[in-house]
Amino acid sequence: MKELAAAWEAAAWRNGVFPLADGSGALARRNPAEERFHRPLALLAGTPELER
């Protein structure tokens, strides 16, 4: 079961399934590699559009 769960989670990260909605309106999980997206960002005048 642990191997199956680990394989599912790896495939979910590869295929963009996370974050999962947990029913509370919040998102249950986020890829740890995306932690930097939670930090504040200062945009200077003239900065072009940003993409995720």
ABEGO torsion letter per residue (X at the ends): XAAAAAAAAAAAAAAGAOBBBAGAGBBABBBAAAAAAABBBBBBBGBBBBBX
